[in-house]
Amino acid sequence: MTLRSRLILAVAAWCLIAVALVLPLVWLINNRDWGIGLMLVVPFVVYGLMRLGRALESWARATPPPSHEGTRD
C-alpha cells in the first residue's frame, strides 16, 4: 500500500467516524429538551476526534518495515 493510498484511507476513515459521532450528537442537542446537557460532552468528542486524527496520520505516514525476502534464516 502506498503512502498516498494510506493517507486517503486515513482521511476517509476519520471523516466517516466524525460524521457518525457528530451528526447524532448535533441532532440530539437540537431536537431534545435535555439535549443542551450534551453540550458538556462536545469537548470530549472533539478531543477524541483530534486524537484519532493524529493516530491515523501517524499510521498513514509510517514507513513499512524492510522486507526480508532475499535473506535466509
Buried (B, 14 or more C-beta within 10 A) or exposed (E): EEEEEBBEBBBEBBEEBBEEBBEEBEEBBEEEEEBEEBEEEEEEBEEEBEEBBEEBBEEBEEEEEEEEEEEEE
